[in-house]
Amino acid sequence: ALLASGKKSKELKHRLQYLEKLRAGAVAQAQEIAEKLKALTLEVTRKSGPGGRLFGSVTYRDLLELFQANGFKFERRSILLPGPIRNVGAHPFMVRVHTDVRVELSVKVIGQQDAEQAAQALAEQAAAEQRDAEAGNEPTLEEEEALLEQESEADAA
């Protein structure tokens, strides 16, 4: 508790202005980081079962590793997940860059089984196209009947 004299009042006023400039600079820097974060595409691949259910879940630690891989460093409590991420798909979450700056991001969870199924489906499609191409080289049933009739007429003549 200080006596509110003119000198002390001016010192306090200057101190508050200085702190406000520091805070404004920190907010501006946080907004720049927020813009960079918005440009990020976050993807996580996990093993999944049928129906897109993950074995386990995507956690704060996984998201922190993604951010660190992209050159950002946050504390665990800066990431605000609405709930556990246990399914394949896009999941929104918030990152608190500064007390006044929050960014809404999305992480895309890709099931490992999905990737394997997609590769298997492409292989099956290629095999089916190859069978169709080979089947196109063989005569159809009508063409075979026409050939047999021509042969029998040639034999009869």
DSSP file (Angstrom, degrees, kcal/mol; ACC not computed):
  #  RESIDUE AA STRUCTURE BP1 BP2  ACC     N-H-->O    O-->H-N    N-H-->O    O-->H-N    TCO  KAPPA ALPHA  PHI   PSI    X-CA   Y-CA   Z-CA
    1    1 A A              0   0    0      0, 0.0     2,-0.3     0, 0.0     0, 0.0   0.000 360.0 360.0 360.0 118.6    0.0    0.0    0.0
    2    2 A L        -     0   0    0      3,-0.0     2,-0.3     6,-0.0     0, 0.0  -0.826 360.0-103.3-114.6 154.5    1.5    3.2   -1.2
    3    3 A L        -     0   0    0     -2,-0.3     2,-2.2     1,-0.1     5,-0.2  -0.608  37.3-119.2 -74.0 132.5    0.4    6.7   -0.7
    4    4 A A        +     0   0    0     -2,-0.3     2,-0.2     4,-0.1    -1,-0.1  -0.476  53.4 157.9 -77.8  76.6   -1.3    8.0   -3.9
    5    5 A S     >  -     0   0    0     -2,-2.2     4,-2.2     1,-0.1     5,-0.2  -0.472  56.0-103.4 -92.9 171.1    1.1   10.9   -4.6
    6    6 A G  H  > S+     0   0    0      1,-0.2     4,-2.0     2,-0.2     5,-0.1   0.892 120.1  47.8 -61.9 -42.1    1.6   12.5   -8.0
    7    7 A K  H  > S+     0   0    0      2,-0.2     4,-2.2     1,-0.2    -1,-0.2   0.929 113.7  45.7 -67.8 -46.0    5.0   10.8   -8.6
    8    8 A K  H  > S+     0   0    0      1,-0.2     4,-2.4     2,-0.2    -1,-0.2   0.868 111.2  54.1 -65.8 -36.7    3.7    7.3   -7.6
    9    9 A S  H  X S+     0   0    0     -4,-2.2     4,-2.2     2,-0.2    -1,-0.2   0.913 109.6  46.9 -64.1 -43.5    0.6    7.8   -9.7
   10   10 A K  H  X S+     0   0    0     -4,-2.0     4,-2.7     2,-0.2     5,-0.2   0.903 111.3  51.8 -65.4 -41.2    2.7    8.6  -12.8
   11   11 A E  H  X S+     0   0    0     -4,-2.2     4,-2.4     1,-0.2    -2,-0.2   0.921 111.4  47.2 -60.6 -43.8    5.0    5.6  -12.2
   12   12 A L  H  X S+     0   0    0     -4,-2.4     4,-2.4     2,-0.2    -1,-0.2   0.906 111.4  51.1 -64.1 -41.7    2.0    3.3  -11.9
   13   13 A K  H  X S+     0   0    0     -4,-2.2     4,-2.1     2,-0.2    -2,-0.2   0.923 112.3  46.0 -62.2 -45.7    0.5    4.8  -15.1
   14   14 A H  H  X S+     0   0    0     -4,-2.7     4,-2.5     2,-0.2    -1,-0.2   0.892 111.5  52.6 -64.8 -39.4    3.7    4.3  -17.0
   15   15 A R  H  X S+     0   0    0     -4,-2.4     4,-2.4    -5,-0.2    -2,-0.2   0.917 109.7  48.4 -62.7 -43.3    4.1    0.8  -15.7
   16   16 A L  H  X S+     0   0    0     -4,-2.4     4,-2.1     2,-0.2    -1,-0.2   0.888 111.0  50.5 -64.5 -40.0    0.6   -0.1  -16.8
   17   17 A Q  H  X S+     0   0    0     -4,-2.1     4,-2.1     2,-0.2    -2,-0.2   0.914 110.6  49.9 -63.5 -42.2    1.2    1.3  -20.3
   18   18 A Y  H  X S+     0   0    0     -4,-2.5     4,-2.1     1,-0.2    -2,-0.2   0.924 111.3  48.1 -61.7 -45.7    4.4   -0.7  -20.6
   19   19 A L  H  X S+     0   0    0     -4,-2.4     4,-2.4     1,-0.2    -1,-0.2   0.866 109.6  53.4 -64.4 -36.1    2.6   -3.9  -19.5
   20   20 A E  H  X S+     0   0    0     -4,-2.1     4,-2.5     2,-0.2    -1,-0.2   0.889 108.0  50.4 -66.4 -39.4   -0.2   -3.2  -22.0
   21   21 A K  H  X S+     0   0    0     -4,-2.1     4,-2.3     2,-0.2    -2,-0.2   0.910 110.9  49.4 -63.7 -42.0    2.4   -2.8  -24.9
   22   22 A L  H  X S+     0   0    0     -4,-2.1     4,-2.2     2,-0.2    -2,-0.2   0.924 112.1  47.8 -61.4 -44.3    4.0   -6.1  -23.9
   23   23 A R  H  X S+     0   0    0     -4,-2.4     4,-2.4     2,-0.2    -2,-0.2   0.904 110.5  51.3 -64.6 -41.5    0.6   -7.8  -23.8
   24   24 A A  H  X S+     0   0    0     -4,-2.5     4,-2.4     1,-0.2    -1,-0.2   0.897 110.4  49.7 -63.3 -40.1   -0.4   -6.3  -27.2
   25   25 A G  H  X S+     0   0    0     -4,-2.3     4,-2.2     2,-0.2    -1,-0.2   0.897 110.8  49.3 -64.8 -39.9    2.9   -7.6  -28.7
   26   26 A A  H  X S+     0   0    0     -4,-2.2     4,-2.2     2,-0.2    -2,-0.2   0.885 111.3  49.4 -66.7 -38.8    2.3  -11.1  -27.2
   27   27 A V  H  X S+     0   0    0     -4,-2.4     4,-2.2     2,-0.2    -2,-0.2   0.912 110.6  50.1 -66.6 -42.5   -1.2  -11.1  -28.7
   28   28 A A  H  X S+     0   0    0     -4,-2.4     4,-1.7     1,-0.2    -2,-0.2   0.911 112.0  47.8 -62.1 -42.3    0.0  -10.1  -32.1
   29   29 A Q  H  X S+     0   0    0     -4,-2.2     4,-2.0     1,-0.2    -1,-0.2   0.895 110.7  51.7 -65.4 -39.4    2.7  -12.8  -32.0
   30   30 A A  H  X S+     0   0    0     -4,-2.2     4,-2.2     1,-0.2    -2,-0.2   0.862 107.2  53.2 -65.2 -35.9    0.0  -15.3  -30.9
   31   31 A Q  H  X S+     0   0    0     -4,-2.2     4,-2.0     2,-0.2    -1,-0.2   0.867 107.0  51.9 -68.4 -35.3   -2.2  -14.3  -33.9
   32   32 A E  H  X S+     0   0    0     -4,-1.7     4,-1.9     2,-0.2    -2,-0.2   0.923 110.7  47.7 -63.7 -43.9    0.7  -14.9  -36.3
   33   33 A I  H  X S+     0   0    0     -4,-2.0     4,-2.3     1,-0.2    -2,-0.2   0.894 109.0  55.1 -62.7 -39.4    1.1  -18.4  -34.9
   34   34 A A  H  X S+     0   0    0     -4,-2.2     4,-1.9     1,-0.2    -1,-0.2   0.894 106.2  50.7 -61.7 -40.9   -2.6  -18.9  -35.1
   35   35 A E  H  X S+     0   0    0     -4,-2.0     4,-0.9     1,-0.2    -1,-0.2   0.896 110.5  49.2 -64.4 -39.8   -2.6  -18.1  -38.8
   36   36 A K  H  < S+     0   0    0     -4,-1.9     3,-0.5     1,-0.2     4,-0.4   0.886 109.4  52.7 -65.5 -38.2    0.3  -20.6  -39.4
   37   37 A L  H >< S+     0   0    0     -4,-2.3     3,-1.4     1,-0.2    -2,-0.2   0.875 102.1  58.7 -65.1 -37.1   -1.6  -23.2  -37.5
   38   38 A K  H 3< S+     0   0    0     -4,-1.9    -1,-0.2     1,-0.3    -2,-0.2   0.793 101.2  56.5 -63.4 -26.6   -4.7  -22.8  -39.7
   39   39 A A  T 3< S+     0   0    0     -4,-0.9    -1,-0.3    -3,-0.5    -2,-0.2   0.605  88.4 103.4 -80.1 -11.1   -2.6  -23.6  -42.7
   40   40 A L    <   -     0   0    0     -3,-1.4     2,-0.6    -4,-0.4    -3,-0.0  -0.419  60.1-150.7 -74.8 146.0   -1.6  -27.0  -41.2
   41   41 A T        -     0   0    0     -2,-0.1     2,-0.6    64,-0.1    66,-0.1  -0.970  16.1-160.7-112.8 113.9   -3.1  -30.3  -42.3
   42   42 A L  E     +a  107   0A   0     64,-0.7    66,-2.9    -2,-0.6     2,-0.4  -0.848  15.4 170.2-102.4 123.5   -3.0  -32.7  -39.4
   43   43 A E  E     -a  108   0A   0     -2,-0.6     2,-0.4    64,-0.2    66,-0.2  -0.994  11.4-172.2-133.4 139.1   -3.3  -36.4  -40.2
   44   44 A V  E     -a  109   0A   0     64,-2.5    66,-3.4    -2,-0.4     2,-0.5  -0.996  11.0-151.8-129.4 134.5   -2.9  -39.4  -37.9
   45   45 A T  E     +a  110   0A   0     -2,-0.4     2,-0.3    64,-0.2    66,-0.2  -0.930  24.6 165.0-108.6 127.6   -2.9  -43.0  -39.0
   46   46 A R  E     -a  111   0A   0     64,-2.4    66,-3.4    -2,-0.5    67,-0.3  -0.951  43.2 -94.6-136.8 155.5   -4.0  -45.6  -36.5
   47   47 A K        -     0   0    0     -2,-0.3     8,-2.3    64,-0.2     2,-0.3  -0.492  49.5-173.9 -67.8 138.7   -5.1  -49.3  -36.6
   48   48 A S  B     -D   54   0B   0      6,-0.2     6,-0.3    -2,-0.2    65,-0.1  -0.947  17.3-139.8-137.3 157.2   -8.8  -49.6  -36.9
   49   49 A G    >   -     0   0    0      4,-3.5     3,-1.5    -2,-0.3     4,-0.2  -0.300  52.8 -52.4 -99.6-172.1  -11.4  -52.3  -36.8
   50   50 A P  G >  S+     0   0    0      0, 0.0     3,-0.6     0, 0.0    -1,-0.2  -0.350 125.1  30.1 -63.5 144.8  -14.5  -52.7  -38.9
   51   51 A G  G 3  S-     0   0    0      1,-0.2    37,-0.1    -3,-0.1    -2,-0.0   0.523 127.6 -78.6  82.5   5.9  -16.8  -49.7  -38.9
   52   52 A G  G <  S+     0   0    0     -3,-1.5    36,-2.3     1,-0.3     2,-0.4   0.656  82.3 151.1  80.0  15.3  -13.9  -47.2  -38.4
   53   53 A R  E <   -E   87   0C   0     -3,-0.6    -4,-3.5    -4,-0.2    -1,-0.3  -0.694  40.6-130.8 -83.2 130.0  -13.5  -47.8  -34.7
   54   54 A L  E     -D   48   0C   0     32,-2.9     2,-1.1    -2,-0.4    -6,-0.2  -0.456   9.9-124.1 -79.9 149.8   -9.9  -47.3  -33.6
   55   55 A F  E    S-     0   0C   0     -8,-2.3     2,-0.3    -2,-0.1    -8,-0.2  -0.823  93.4 -14.9 -87.0  98.8   -7.9  -49.7  -31.4
   56   56 A G  E    S-     0   0C   0     -2,-1.1     2,-0.3    30,-0.1    -2,-0.2  -0.763  95.9 -89.5 100.6-154.8   -7.1  -47.1  -28.7
   57   57 A S  E     -     0   0C   0     -2,-0.3     2,-0.5    27,-0.0    29,-0.2  -0.968  25.8-100.0-152.4 166.1   -7.5  -43.4  -29.3
   58   58 A V  E     -E   85   0C   0     27,-2.3    27,-1.0    -2,-0.3     2,-0.2  -0.828  50.6-171.3 -90.6 127.5   -5.8  -40.3  -30.5
   59   59 A T     >  -     0   0    0     -2,-0.5     4,-1.8    25,-0.1     5,-0.2  -0.511  40.7 -93.2-116.0 178.6   -4.6  -38.3  -27.5
   60   60 A Y  H  > S+     0   0    0      1,-0.2     4,-2.9     2,-0.2     5,-0.2   0.886 123.5  58.6 -56.0 -40.9   -3.1  -35.0  -26.5
   61   61 A R  H  > S+     0   0    0      1,-0.2     4,-2.2     2,-0.2    -1,-0.2   0.897 103.9  50.1 -60.3 -41.8    0.4  -36.6  -26.8
   62   62 A D  H  > S+     0   0    0      2,-0.2     4,-1.9     1,-0.2    -1,-0.2   0.910 112.5  46.9 -63.4 -42.0   -0.3  -37.6  -30.4
   63   63 A L  H  X S+     0   0    0     -4,-1.8     4,-2.4     2,-0.2    -2,-0.2   0.890 110.0  53.0 -68.2 -38.8   -1.4  -34.0  -31.3
   64   64 A L  H  X S+     0   0    0     -4,-2.9     4,-2.6     1,-0.2    -1,-0.2   0.899 108.2  51.2 -61.7 -40.0    1.7  -32.6  -29.4
   65   65 A E  H  X S+     0   0    0     -4,-2.2     4,-2.2     2,-0.2    -1,-0.2   0.894 108.9  51.2 -63.9 -39.7    3.9  -34.8  -31.5
   66   66 A L  H  X S+     0   0    0     -4,-1.9     4,-1.1     2,-0.2    -2,-0.2   0.927 111.8  46.8 -62.2 -44.3    2.3  -33.6  -34.7
   67   67 A F  H  <>S+     0   0    0     -4,-2.4     5,-2.9     1,-0.2     3,-0.5   0.914 111.9  50.1 -64.7 -42.5    2.8  -30.0  -33.7
   68   68 A Q  H ><5S+     0   0    0     -4,-2.6     3,-1.3     1,-0.2    -1,-0.2   0.873 106.5  55.6 -64.5 -36.5    6.4  -30.6  -32.7
   69   69 A A  H 3<5S+     0   0    0     -4,-2.2    -1,-0.2     1,-0.3    -2,-0.2   0.786 110.1  47.3 -64.8 -26.1    7.0  -32.3  -36.1
   70   70 A N  T 3<5S-     0   0    0     -4,-1.1    -1,-0.3    -3,-0.5    -2,-0.2   0.296 126.8 -98.8 -98.7   8.3    5.7  -29.1  -37.7
   71   71 A G  T < 5S+     0   0    0     -3,-1.3     2,-0.3     1,-0.3    -3,-0.2   0.651  82.8 121.9  89.9  15.7    7.9  -26.8  -35.6
   72   72 A F      < -     0   0    0     -5,-2.9     2,-0.5    -6,-0.1    -1,-0.3  -0.855  43.2-158.1-111.3 148.3    5.3  -25.7  -32.9
   73   73 A K        +     0   0    0     -2,-0.3     2,-0.3    -3,-0.1    -9,-0.0  -0.972  21.3 158.7-130.8 119.6    5.6  -26.2  -29.2
   74   74 A F        -     0   0    0     -2,-0.5     2,-0.2   -10,-0.1    23,-0.1  -0.879  38.6-111.4-130.6 162.6    2.6  -26.2  -26.9
   75   75 A E    >   -     0   0    0     -2,-0.3     3,-1.6     1,-0.1     4,-0.4  -0.616  34.5-112.7 -87.5 157.7    1.8  -27.4  -23.5
   76   76 A R  G >  S+     0   0    0      1,-0.3     3,-1.5    -2,-0.2    -1,-0.1   0.882 116.4  56.8 -58.6 -39.9   -0.7  -30.3  -23.1
   77   77 A R  G 3  S+     0   0    0      1,-0.3    -1,-0.3     3,-0.1    19,-0.0   0.562  92.5  70.7 -74.0  -5.3   -3.2  -28.1  -21.5
   78   78 A S  G <  S+     0   0    0     -3,-1.6    18,-3.3    17,-0.1     2,-0.6   0.678  85.4  78.8 -79.1 -18.0   -3.2  -25.7  -24.5
   79   79 A I  E <   -B   95   0A   0     -3,-1.5     2,-0.7    -4,-0.4    16,-0.2  -0.821  68.1-162.6 -95.3 123.8   -5.0  -28.4  -26.5
   80   80 A L  E     -B   94   0A   0     14,-3.4    14,-2.3    -2,-0.6    -3,-0.1  -0.867   7.3-174.3-112.1  99.6   -8.7  -28.5  -25.9
   81   81 A L        -     0   0    0     -2,-0.7    12,-0.1    12,-0.2   -21,-0.0  -0.756  23.3-144.3 -91.0 136.9  -10.3  -31.8  -27.1
   82   82 A P  S    S-     0   0    0      0, 0.0    -1,-0.1     0, 0.0    11,-0.1   0.758  77.1 -35.5 -70.7 -21.7  -14.1  -32.1  -26.8
   83   83 A G  S    S-     0   0    0     -3,-0.0     2,-0.1     0, 0.0     0, 0.0  -0.959  89.4 -47.7-179.6 177.8  -13.7  -35.8  -25.9
   84   84 A P        -     0   0    0      0, 0.0     2,-0.8     0, 0.0   -25,-0.1  -0.376  49.6-130.1 -67.0 144.7  -11.6  -38.8  -26.8
   85   85 A I  E     +E   58   0C   0    -27,-1.0   -27,-2.3     1,-0.1     6,-0.0  -0.855  46.9 147.4 -98.3 108.1  -11.0  -39.4  -30.5
   86   86 A R  E     +     0   0C   0     -2,-0.8   -32,-2.9   -29,-0.2     2,-0.3   0.332  49.0  67.9-124.6   4.1  -11.8  -43.1  -31.0
   87   87 A N  E    S-E   53   0C   0    -34,-0.2   -34,-0.2   -29,-0.1     2,-0.1  -0.878  81.7-102.7-127.3 158.9  -13.2  -43.1  -34.6
   88   88 A V  S    S+     0   0    0    -36,-2.3     2,-0.3    -2,-0.3    22,-0.2  -0.482  77.9  58.9 -72.8 146.8  -11.9  -42.6  -38.1
   89   89 A G  E    S- C   0 109A   0     20,-2.2    20,-3.2    -2,-0.1     2,-0.4  -0.792  92.7 -36.8 130.4-171.2  -12.7  -39.3  -39.7
   90   90 A A  E     - C   0 108A   0     -2,-0.3    18,-0.2    18,-0.2   -47,-0.0  -0.759  51.5-171.5 -92.5 133.6  -12.1  -35.5  -39.1
   91   91 A H  E     - C   0 107A   0     16,-2.5    16,-2.5    -2,-0.4     2,-0.2  -0.984  13.6-140.2-129.4 121.9  -12.3  -34.3  -35.5
   92   92 A P  E     + C   0 106A   0      0, 0.0     2,-0.3     0, 0.0    14,-0.3  -0.488  28.2 162.7 -79.1 150.1  -12.3  -30.6  -34.5
   93   93 A F  E     - C   0 105A   0     12,-2.5    12,-3.0    -2,-0.2     2,-0.3  -0.961  30.0-117.3-155.8 167.7  -10.4  -29.4  -31.5
   94   94 A M  E     -BC  80 104A   0    -14,-2.3   -14,-3.4    -2,-0.3     2,-0.4  -0.845  12.4-158.1-113.6 147.9   -9.2  -26.1  -30.1
   95   95 A V  E     -BC  79 103A   0      8,-2.5     8,-2.5    -2,-0.3     2,-1.0  -0.995  11.8-147.1-122.3 126.8   -5.6  -24.8  -29.4
   96   96 A R  E     + C   0 102A   0    -18,-3.3     6,-0.2    -2,-0.4     3,-0.1  -0.812  23.1 171.2 -94.1 100.8   -5.2  -22.0  -27.0
   97   97 A V  E    S-     0   0A   0      4,-1.3     2,-0.3    -2,-1.0    -1,-0.2   0.853  72.7  -4.0 -77.4 -36.9   -2.1  -20.1  -28.3
   98   98 A H  E >  S- C   0 101A   0      3,-1.9     3,-0.9    -3,-0.2    -1,-0.2  -0.924  83.0 -97.2-147.7 164.2   -2.6  -17.2  -25.9
   99   99 A T  T 3  S+     0   0    0     -2,-0.3     3,-0.1     1,-0.3    -2,-0.0   0.810 128.7  35.6 -59.3 -27.2   -5.1  -16.4  -23.2
  100  100 A D  T 3  S+     0   0    0      1,-0.1     2,-0.5    -4,-0.0    -1,-0.3   0.472 111.7  68.3-102.5  -4.2   -6.9  -14.2  -25.8
  101  101 A V  E <   + C   0  98A   0     -3,-0.9    -3,-1.9     2,-0.0    -4,-1.3  -0.964  54.0 169.4-126.4 119.6   -6.2  -16.2  -28.9
  102  102 A R  E     - C   0  96A   0     -2,-0.5     2,-0.4    -6,-0.2    -6,-0.2  -0.959  14.8-157.4-125.9 146.8   -7.7  -19.6  -29.7
  103  103 A V  E     - C   0  95A   0     -8,-2.5    -8,-2.5    -2,-0.4     2,-0.6  -0.982  10.3-142.7-126.0 133.0   -7.7  -21.5  -32.9
  104  104 A E  E     + C   0  94A   0     -2,-0.4   -10,-0.2   -10,-0.2     2,-0.2  -0.859  32.0 169.3 -95.3 123.2  -10.1  -24.2  -34.1
  105  105 A L  E     - C   0  93A   0    -12,-3.0   -12,-2.5    -2,-0.6     2,-0.4  -0.697  23.8-137.7-122.9 174.8   -8.3  -26.9  -36.0
  106  106 A S  E     - C   0  92A   0    -14,-0.3   -64,-0.7    -2,-0.2     2,-0.5  -1.000   4.9-154.3-138.4 139.4   -9.2  -30.4  -37.2
  107  107 A V  E     -aC  42  91A   0    -16,-2.5   -16,-2.5    -2,-0.4     2,-0.6  -0.951  13.2-143.3-113.1 133.0   -7.3  -33.6  -37.2
  108  108 A K  E     -aC  43  90A   0    -66,-2.9   -64,-2.5    -2,-0.5     2,-0.6  -0.857  12.1-155.9 -97.5 119.8   -8.0  -36.3  -39.8
  109  109 A V  E     -aC  44  89A   0    -20,-3.2   -20,-2.2    -2,-0.6     2,-0.5  -0.860   7.1-163.4 -99.3 122.2   -7.8  -39.8  -38.4
  110  110 A I  E     -a   45   0A   0    -66,-3.4   -64,-2.4    -2,-0.6     2,-0.3  -0.912  15.1-133.5-108.0 126.2   -7.1  -42.4  -41.0
  111  111 A G  E  >  -a   46   0A   0     -2,-0.5     4,-1.6   -66,-0.2   -64,-0.2  -0.616   6.3-142.0 -78.8 134.9   -7.7  -46.1  -40.2
  112  112 A Q  H  > S+     0   0    0    -66,-3.4     4,-2.0    -2,-0.3   -65,-0.2   0.858 104.5  55.3 -65.7 -34.2   -4.9  -48.4  -41.2
  113  113 A Q  H  > S+     0   0    0    -67,-0.3     4,-3.0     1,-0.2    -1,-0.2   0.879 103.0  57.3 -64.4 -36.3   -7.4  -51.0  -42.1
  114  114 A D  H  > S+     0   0    0      2,-0.2     4,-2.4     1,-0.2    -2,-0.2   0.906 106.4  48.3 -59.6 -43.0   -9.0  -48.4  -44.5
  115  115 A A  H  X S+     0   0    0     -4,-1.6     4,-2.1     2,-0.2    -1,-0.2   0.906 113.3  47.3 -65.4 -41.3   -5.7  -48.0  -46.3
  116  116 A E  H  X S+     0   0    0     -4,-2.0     4,-2.4     2,-0.2    -2,-0.2   0.909 112.2  49.9 -66.3 -41.1   -5.2  -51.7  -46.6
  117  117 A Q  H  X S+     0   0    0     -4,-3.0     4,-2.8     2,-0.2    -2,-0.2   0.889 109.3  51.8 -64.8 -38.8   -8.8  -52.1  -47.8
  118  118 A A  H  X S+     0   0    0     -4,-2.4     4,-2.2     2,-0.2    -1,-0.2   0.914 111.4  46.9 -64.1 -42.2   -8.3  -49.4  -50.4
  119  119 A A  H  X S+     0   0    0     -4,-2.1     4,-2.1     2,-0.2    -2,-0.2   0.900 113.5  48.8 -65.3 -40.0   -5.2  -51.1  -51.7
  120  120 A Q  H  X S+     0   0    0     -4,-2.4     4,-2.5     2,-0.2    -2,-0.2   0.897 110.0  51.4 -67.1 -39.9   -7.0  -54.4  -51.8
  121  121 A A  H  X S+     0   0    0     -4,-2.8     4,-2.4     2,-0.2    -2,-0.2   0.896 109.8  49.9 -64.3 -40.1  -10.0  -52.9  -53.6
  122  122 A L  H  X S+     0   0    0     -4,-2.2     4,-2.4     2,-0.2    -1,-0.2   0.904 111.2  49.2 -63.7 -40.7   -7.7  -51.3  -56.3
  123  123 A A  H  X S+     0   0    0     -4,-2.1     4,-2.3     2,-0.2    -2,-0.2   0.912 112.0  48.2 -65.1 -42.2   -6.0  -54.7  -56.7
  124  124 A E  H  X S+     0   0    0     -4,-2.5     4,-2.4     2,-0.2    -2,-0.2   0.894 111.4  50.6 -64.9 -39.3   -9.3  -56.4  -57.1
  125  125 A Q  H  X S+     0   0    0     -4,-2.4     4,-2.4     2,-0.2    -2,-0.2   0.914 110.7  48.6 -65.0 -42.6  -10.5  -53.8  -59.6
  126  126 A A  H  X S+     0   0    0     -4,-2.4     4,-2.1     1,-0.2    -2,-0.2   0.903 112.0  49.3 -63.8 -40.5   -7.3  -54.2  -61.7
  127  127 A A  H  X S+     0   0    0     -4,-2.3     4,-2.3     2,-0.2    -2,-0.2   0.897 110.9  50.0 -65.4 -39.8   -7.8  -58.0  -61.6
  128  128 A A  H  X S+     0   0    0     -4,-2.4     4,-2.4     2,-0.2    -2,-0.2   0.900 110.5  49.6 -65.7 -40.7  -11.4  -57.7  -62.7
  129  129 A E  H  X S+     0   0    0     -4,-2.4     4,-2.2     2,-0.2    -1,-0.2   0.884 110.7  50.5 -64.8 -37.5  -10.4  -55.3  -65.6
  130  130 A Q  H  X S+     0   0    0     -4,-2.1     4,-2.4     2,-0.2    -2,-0.2   0.904 110.3  49.2 -67.0 -40.8   -7.8  -57.8  -66.7
  131  131 A R  H  X S+     0   0    0     -4,-2.3     4,-2.8     2,-0.2    -2,-0.2   0.909 111.1  50.5 -63.3 -41.6  -10.3  -60.7  -66.6
  132  132 A D  H  X S+     0   0    0     -4,-2.4     4,-1.8     2,-0.2    -2,-0.2   0.899 110.2  49.6 -63.3 -40.2  -12.7  -58.6  -68.7
  133  133 A A  H  X S+     0   0    0     -4,-2.2     4,-0.8     2,-0.2    -1,-0.2   0.909 113.5  45.7 -65.1 -41.7  -10.0  -57.8  -71.2
  134  134 A E  H >X S+     0   0    0     -4,-2.4     4,-0.9     1,-0.2     3,-0.6   0.885 111.1  52.8 -68.1 -37.7   -9.1  -61.5  -71.5
  135  135 A A  H 3< S+     0   0    0     -4,-2.8     3,-0.4     1,-0.2    -1,-0.2   0.823 102.1  60.2 -66.8 -30.4  -12.8  -62.4  -71.7
  136  136 A G  H 3< S+     0   0    0     -4,-1.8    -1,-0.2     1,-0.2    -2,-0.2   0.781 101.3  54.2 -67.7 -26.8  -13.2  -59.9  -74.6
  137  137 A N  H << S+     0   0    0     -4,-0.8    -1,-0.2    -3,-0.6    -2,-0.2   0.739  96.5  78.9 -78.3 -24.9  -10.6  -61.9  -76.6
  138  138 A E  S  < S-     0   0    0     -4,-0.9     2,-0.1    -3,-0.4     0, 0.0  -0.589  93.5-104.6 -83.8 146.7  -12.5  -65.1  -76.2
  139  139 A P        -     0   0    0      0, 0.0    -1,-0.1     0, 0.0    -2,-0.1  -0.389  35.0-119.3 -69.7 148.7  -15.5  -65.7  -78.5
  140  140 A T     >  -     0   0    0     -4,-0.1     4,-2.1     1,-0.1     5,-0.2  -0.247  31.4 -97.7 -78.5 174.7  -18.9  -65.3  -76.9
  141  141 A L  H  > S+     0   0    0      1,-0.2     4,-2.2     2,-0.2     5,-0.2   0.886 124.8  50.3 -62.5 -41.2  -21.5  -68.1  -76.8
  142  142 A E  H  > S+     0   0    0      1,-0.2     4,-2.3     2,-0.2    -1,-0.2   0.897 109.7  50.8 -65.6 -39.7  -23.3  -66.9  -79.9
  143  143 A E  H  > S+     0   0    0      1,-0.2     4,-2.1     2,-0.2    -2,-0.2   0.889 109.8  50.6 -65.2 -37.8  -20.1  -66.6  -81.8
  144  144 A E  H  X S+     0   0    0     -4,-2.1     4,-2.4     2,-0.2    -2,-0.2   0.911 110.0  49.9 -65.3 -41.8  -19.2  -70.2  -80.8
  145  145 A E  H  X S+     0   0    0     -4,-2.2     4,-2.3     1,-0.2    -2,-0.2   0.903 110.2  50.6 -62.9 -41.0  -22.6  -71.4  -82.0
  146  146 A A  H  X S+     0   0    0     -4,-2.3     4,-2.1     1,-0.2    -1,-0.2   0.902 110.7  49.3 -64.2 -40.2  -22.2  -69.6  -85.3
  147  147 A L  H  X S+     0   0    0     -4,-2.1     4,-2.2     2,-0.2    -2,-0.2   0.898 110.3  50.6 -64.6 -41.0  -18.8  -71.2  -85.7
  148  148 A L  H  X S+     0   0    0     -4,-2.4     4,-2.5     2,-0.2    -2,-0.2   0.901 109.9  50.1 -64.2 -40.8  -20.2  -74.7  -85.0
  149  149 A E  H  X S+     0   0    0     -4,-2.3     4,-2.3     2,-0.2    -1,-0.2   0.904 110.7  49.6 -63.7 -41.3  -23.0  -74.2  -87.5
  150  150 A Q  H  X S+     0   0    0     -4,-2.1     4,-2.2     2,-0.2    -1,-0.2   0.899 111.8  48.5 -64.8 -39.8  -20.5  -73.2  -90.2
  151  151 A E  H  X S+     0   0    0     -4,-2.2     4,-2.2     2,-0.2    -2,-0.2   0.903 111.6  49.0 -66.3 -40.7  -18.3  -76.2  -89.4
  152  152 A S  H  X S+     0   0    0     -4,-2.5     4,-2.0     2,-0.2    -2,-0.2   0.879 111.9  48.9 -69.2 -35.6  -21.3  -78.6  -89.6
  153  153 A E  H  X S+     0   0    0     -4,-2.3     4,-1.5     2,-0.2    -1,-0.2   0.888 111.1  50.5 -67.0 -38.8  -22.4  -77.0  -92.9
  154  154 A A  H  < S+     0   0    0     -4,-2.2    -2,-0.2     1,-0.2    -1,-0.2   0.879 111.5  48.1 -66.6 -36.7  -18.9  -77.4  -94.2
  155  155 A D  H  < S+     0   0    0     -4,-2.2    -2,-0.2     1,-0.2    -1,-0.2   0.865 110.9  51.3 -70.0 -36.0  -18.8  -81.1  -93.1
  156  156 A A  H  <        0   0    0     -4,-2.0    -1,-0.2     1,-0.2    -2,-0.2   0.782 360.0 360.0 -72.0 -27.5  -22.3  -81.7  -94.7
  157  157 A A     <        0   0    0     -4,-1.5    -1,-0.2    -5,-0.1    -2,-0.2   0.476 360.0 360.0 -81.5 360.0  -21.2  -80.2  -98.0
